[in-house]
Every structure is written in C-alpha cells, then in structure tokens.
Amino acid sequence: MFLGVLSALIACFLWAITYLLPQLLPMYTSMQSGLIRCCITALIAIAMLLPVLHQLKFLKKSDWLVAIKLTVIGNLINFLAMLYCSELAGASISGLTTGAIPVLVAVISNERDKKLGRPSLKLQKLFIPLGLICLGFIISNLSELGNIPEGSATGYFMGVALGILHTILWSWYPMVNAEWLQSHPKFSSLTWTLVQNSILLPLAAPLYFLFWSKALPGTPFLGSDPWLLIGILSFNALFCSIGAMSFWNYACKKLPTSLSIQLMVFETIFAIVMTHVLMQKFPAYDMIIGAVFLTIGVSISLNFFSKNIKEFEGKLQEEGGL
C-alpha cells in the first residue's frame, strides 16, 4: 500500500508542474501549447514503445478499443472541455468541477469494489473524509469566485456546462483505466501508458494544423520561440505526462480506486504551492485553509482504508489456512 500511495503522490506532483505552463510560455495560448504538448508526448511515447513492441502482442482487439476510448475521451475531449471551461467560466468553476471528481468516483468505485468482493468501506465511513475534501475545494476557491470573468451569460453558462462535462469524463476515465489495469496485473503500467499516449498523434496533429491555419494565420508554425517551446514541452511530455501517468497507473494497480482517486487532490495542493512559489507570492488564506481540509480528508480516508485492507488480507489468509 505504501508504494501505491507514494506513486500516486509522485504522479500528482508531476501533473501539477503542467499548471505552470501558461507562466513559462506566456507567448503561447493554452490551446496552442496544449495541442503541441499532445503531439510531442505521442512522438516520445512511440519512440519508447519501439524496444517493447513484443509486449503489444498480448493486447487483444478489445484492449486496443479501451485504449482508444481512454485516449479520445480522457486525454483529448476532457482536456478541451477543461481548457474552455477555464476560459469561459473562470478558474474557480474549473476548480470546483475538478473538486467534485474525487468525491464522485470514490463513492461509485467503492460500491463497485464492494460488489466485486474487493477491499471497500461502508459508505457512512466515507462521508467524513469526502465531506472534508468537498469543503476544502469550496474554501480554496472562495477568493476566485469573486473574480468571475466578465462577458455574456451564454458564454459563462457554456463554460459551466463544459465544466460538468469535464467532471463526468474525468470521473469515467480513472474508473475504466483502473479496472483495466487491475484485470491485467502482469501487463506493464509503463507500456499501457505509452500505448495510450501514442494514440494521441493522429488526433492532436490534425487538430493543431487546423487550429494554426484558422486561428493563427501568418504566424510561424511553432510560434515566436520554437526552441523554448519544444524544450519545455518535451520535459513536460516525458516527466509530467508519460512519467506521471506511469506512476499513477502503478498506484491504480496497488490501491482501491476509491482511495487512489482521493489522492488526486494533492495535484491541486502541489499546483497551488508551485504557482505561488513561481510568482513569489504568499497564497490567500482561503487557499491555505482549503488545502488543510483537503489533506485532513485524505489522511482520514487513508487511515480507514489501511485498516480495511489489513482486515481484508487477514480474512483471506484465514480462509487460505482453512
């Protein structure tokens, strides 16, 4: 369990670095840097797949369909929904919709694990930690709620709708991904990550070309500072996309989904810390209080699940002894 939790925390730390991209590449739009990042990630994934191509023979047609669905829904459509939610409705709404994901997935996957005979908690035990996580996300976004972007009501509500879509898609992704990994324990977590990321290339490359030709006509294909762009995004692709997802997939194999998804709140906490360190600015008090509630909620949940898993393993050993 310790290695699973540690892997999830490393993944969250690496994912949080991605939130710094707008500040590191201010001359690029989020869409531009995001789609280029997808292309670079796919190219690196394809290169890393070459030495382990023999492992792909163990994948059936149904496995490839799962990988394609996870990539299209989780890594592309969800990415665009979150991007435009932030743009149309503001970072506060995006943050709140993201905050609903650990709560929603924890409840659904916990009930599913219970039916499948896996380690799970009574629903009542999840109320306190999940309530604290919910409260933490709301408090940490209080200052942002006063900064709702000006503009048409239509655009704002479209942003809210996209935020809800992001919640649904990103709730579906970790459950389906974890289910596949847990049902294929011998398949490499890294290879599964590379398979998903390699599928991004035929999706993101045409989208970027279309975006560049329509939204940025007459500008260089890779913007005003291509070498800086490629350098930063290559680092991000290798460590914050492929590396982070590999750690996360390993955690999904080792932990119940209802626990691993709650650890995702540390992505938000790490992002808050990194962003304010980069800006050399002390975070608002509501952010600090919210982060404390998030940490307490996950810590309580970790304690509950740790005891539950030990009891579950003890019962299995007793049954095996009989």
C-alpha positions in Angstrom: 0.0 0.0 0.0 2.9 2.4 0.9 4.4 2.1 -2.7 0.9 2.7 -4.2 0.4 5.9 -2.2 3.9 7.1 -2.9 3.5 6.5 -6.6 0.2 8.4 -6.6 1.8 11.4 -4.8 4.7 11.5 -7.3 2.2 11.4 -10.1 0.3 14.4 -8.6 3.5 16.3 -8.1 4.5 15.8 -11.8 1.0 16.6 -13.0 1.0 19.9 -11.0 4.0 21.1 -13.0 1.7 21.3 -16.0 -0.2 24.2 -14.4 2.9 26.3 -14.7 3.0 26.2 -18.5 1.0 29.4 -19.0 3.5 31.3 -16.9 6.5 29.6 -18.5 5.2 30.1 -22.1 3.2 33.3 -21.8 3.6 34.0 -25.6 1.5 30.9 -26.4 -2.2 30.3 -26.0 -3.4 27.3 -23.9 -4.8 25.6 -26.9 -1.6 26.1 -28.9 0.8 24.8 -26.2 -1.7 22.0 -25.2 -2.0 20.5 -28.7 1.7 20.7 -29.3 2.3 19.0 -26.0 0.0 16.2 -27.1 1.9 15.8 -30.3 5.3 15.8 -28.6 4.0 13.4 -25.9 2.8 11.0 -28.6 6.2 11.1 -30.5 8.1 10.3 -27.3 5.7 7.5 -26.4 6.1 6.0 -29.9 9.9 6.1 -29.6 9.7 4.5 -26.1 7.4 1.8 -27.4 9.9 0.5 -30.0 12.0 -1.6 -27.6 8.9 -3.2 -26.1 6.8 -3.8 -29.2 6.8 -7.5 -28.3 4.6 -6.7 -25.3 1.8 -5.4 -27.6 1.1 -8.9 -28.9 -0.6 -9.6 -25.6 -3.2 -6.9 -26.3 -6.5 -8.0 -27.8 -8.7 -6.0 -30.1 -10.9 -5.2 -27.1 -7.8 -3.9 -25.2 -7.0 -1.5 -28.1 -10.6 -0.3 -28.1 -10.3 0.5 -24.4 -7.0 2.4 -25.0 -8.5 4.4 -27.9 -11.6 5.3 -25.8 -9.5 6.3 -22.8 -7.3 8.5 -25.1 -10.1 10.2 -27.0 -12.3 10.8 -24.0 -9.9 11.2 -21.2 -6.8 12.8 -22.8 -8.4 14.9 -25.6 -12.1 15.7 -25.2 -11.7 16.1 -21.5 -8.6 18.3 -22.0 -10.5 20.6 -24.3 -13.6 20.7 -22.0 -11.4 21.7 -19.0 -9.5 24.3 -21.2 -12.6 26.1 -22.4 -14.4 25.8 -19.0 -11.5 27.8 -17.5 -11.6 30.3 -20.4 -15.4 30.9 -20.5 -16.4 30.4 -16.8 -13.1 31.1 -15.0 -10.6 29.1 -13.0 -12.9 29.0 -9.9 -15.6 27.0 -11.8 -13.0 24.7 -13.3 -11.5 24.2 -9.8 -14.9 23.4 -8.3 -15.8 20.9 -11.0 -12.4 19.2 -10.7 -13.0 19.0 -6.9 -16.2 17.0 -7.4 -14.3 14.2 -9.2 -12.6 12.5 -6.3 -15.9 12.5 -4.3 -18.0 11.2 -7.2 -15.5 8.5 -8.2 -14.8 7.4 -4.6 -18.4 6.7 -3.9 -19.1 4.9 -7.2 -15.9 2.8 -7.2 -16.2 1.9 -3.5 -19.7 0.5 -4.1 -18.4 -1.4 -7.2 -15.5 -2.8 -5.2 -17.9 -3.9 -2.5 -20.0 -5.9 -5.0 -16.8 -7.5 -6.5 -15.5 -8.6 -3.1 -12.6 -6.2 -3.1 -11.4 -4.0 -0.2 -14.0 -1.3 0.4 -15.5 0.8 3.2 -19.0 1.2 4.5 -20.5 4.3 2.8 -21.0 6.0 6.1 -17.2 5.9 6.8 -16.6 7.8 3.5 -18.9 10.7 4.5 -16.5 12.5 6.8 -13.3 12.4 4.6 -15.2 13.1 1.4 -17.1 15.9 3.1 -13.8 17.5 4.2 -12.5 17.1 0.6 -15.6 18.8 -0.8 -15.3 21.6 1.8 -11.6 22.0 1.1 -12.2 22.6 -2.6 -15.0 25.1 -2.0 -13.0 27.1 0.6 -9.9 27.1 -1.6 -11.9 28.6 -4.4 -13.7 31.3 -2.4 -11.4 34.2 -3.5 -11.7 33.1 -7.1 -15.5 33.1 -7.0 -15.3 36.8 -6.7 -13.4 37.0 -10.0 -15.9 35.5 -12.4 -14.9 36.8 -15.9 -17.0 39.4 -17.5 -18.8 38.6 -20.6 -22.1 37.2 -21.9 -24.2 35.0 -19.8 -24.4 32.5 -22.6 -20.6 32.1 -22.6 -20.5 31.7 -18.9 -23.1 29.0 -18.8 -21.4 27.2 -21.7 -18.3 27.2 -19.5 -20.3 25.8 -16.6 -21.7 23.1 -18.9 -18.2 22.2 -20.1 -17.1 22.0 -16.5 -19.9 19.5 -15.8 -18.8 17.5 -18.9 -15.2 17.6 -17.6 -16.4 16.2 -14.3 -18.3 13.3 -16.0 -15.5 12.4 -18.4 -12.7 12.6 -15.8 -14.8 10.6 -13.4 -15.3 7.9 -16.1 -11.6 7.8 -17.1 -9.9 6.7 -13.8 -12.5 4.0 -13.1 -12.2 2.4 -16.6 -8.4 2.8 -16.6 -8.1 1.3 -13.1 -10.4 -1.6 -14.0 -8.3 -2.5 -17.0 -5.1 -2.3 -15.0 -6.4 -4.4 -12.2 -7.7 -7.0 -14.6 -4.3 -7.2 -16.3 -1.9 -7.2 -13.4 1.0 -8.7 -15.4 0.9 -6.0 -18.1 3.4 -3.2 -17.7 2.0 0.0 -16.3 4.5 2.0 -18.4 3.7 0.2 -21.6 -0.1 0.8 -21.1 0.7 4.5 -20.6 2.8 4.6 -23.8 0.0 2.8 -25.8 -2.5 5.5 -24.7 -0.2 8.4 -25.4 0.9 7.1 -28.8 -2.7 7.2 -30.0 -2.7 11.0 -29.4 -0.6 11.7 -32.5 -3.2 11.1 -35.3 -5.8 13.0 -33.2 -3.8 16.0 -32.0 -1.6 16.7 -35.1 -4.6 17.4 -37.5 -6.3 19.5 -34.8 -3.2 21.6 -34.3 -2.8 22.1 -38.0 -6.5 23.2 -38.2 -6.1 25.5 -35.2 -2.9 27.1 -36.6 -4.3 27.7 -40.1 -7.6 29.1 -38.8 -6.7 30.9 -35.6 -3.1 31.9 -36.2 -2.7 32.6 -39.9 0.6 34.1 -41.0 2.4 33.2 -37.8 5.3 30.7 -37.5 4.1 27.1 -37.2 5.6 26.7 -33.8 5.2 30.3 -32.7 7.7 33.0 -31.8 10.1 30.9 -29.7 10.1 27.3 -31.1 13.2 26.0 -29.3 12.0 27.2 -25.9 8.6 25.7 -26.6 10.0 22.4 -27.7 12.4 22.2 -24.7 9.8 23.0 -22.1 7.1 20.8 -23.7 9.5 17.9 -24.2 10.4 17.9 -20.5 6.7 18.2 -19.7 5.7 15.4 -22.0 8.4 13.0 -20.7 8.0 13.6 -17.0 4.6 15.2 -16.5 2.6 13.2 -19.0 4.3 9.8 -19.6 6.1 9.7 -16.3 3.2 10.9 -14.2 0.7 8.6 -15.8 3.1 5.6 -15.4 3.3 6.3 -11.6 -0.5 6.8 -11.5 -1.1 3.5 -13.3 1.1 1.7 -10.9 -0.8 3.2 -8.0 -4.1 2.1 -9.6 -2.8 -1.5 -9.6 -1.9 -1.4 -5.9 -4.7 0.7 -4.4 -8.5 0.5 -4.4 -9.9 3.0 -7.0 -12.0 4.7 -4.3 -8.7 5.5 -2.4 -6.4 6.3 -5.3 -8.8 8.9 -6.8 -8.9 10.8 -3.5 -5.1 11.2 -3.6 -5.7 13.2 -6.8 -6.5 16.2 -4.6 -2.7 16.5 -4.0 -2.4 17.6 -7.6 -4.3 20.7 -6.6 -2.3 21.3 -3.5 1.0 20.9 -5.3 -0.2 23.2 -8.1 -1.1 25.9 -5.5 2.3 25.7 -3.9 4.3 25.7 -7.1 2.3 28.5 -8.7 2.8 30.8 -5.7 6.5 29.9 -5.4 7.0 30.8 -9.0 5.1 34.1 -8.6 6.9 34.7 -5.3 3.6 35.4 -3.7 2.0 34.1 -0.5 -1.2 32.2 -1.1 -4.5 33.6 0.1 -5.7 32.3 3.5 -8.7 30.6 2.0 -6.4 28.5 -0.2 -4.3 27.5 2.8 -7.4 26.6 4.9 -8.8 24.7 1.9 -5.6 22.8 1.4 -5.6 21.8 5.1 -9.1 20.4 4.8 -8.2 18.5 1.7 -5.1 17.0 3.4 -7.1 16.0 6.6 -9.9 14.5 4.5 -7.5 12.3 2.5 -5.5 11.4 5.7 -8.6 10.1 7.4 -9.6 8.1 4.3 -6.0 6.6 4.1 -6.3 5.5 7.7 -9.7 3.9 7.2 -8.5 2.1 4.0 -5.2 1.0 5.6 -7.1 -0.8 8.4 -9.7 -2.2 6.0 -7.0 -3.7 3.6 -5.2 -5.3 6.6 -8.5 -6.8 7.8 -9.3 -8.0 4.2 -5.9 -9.6 3.8 -6.2 -11.2 7.2 -9.5 -12.8 6.3 -8.0 -14.1 3.0 -5.1 -15.7 4.9 -7.6 -17.3 7.4 -9.7 -18.7 4.5 -6.5 -20.0 2.8 -5.4 -21.7 6.1 -8.8 -23.4 6.3 
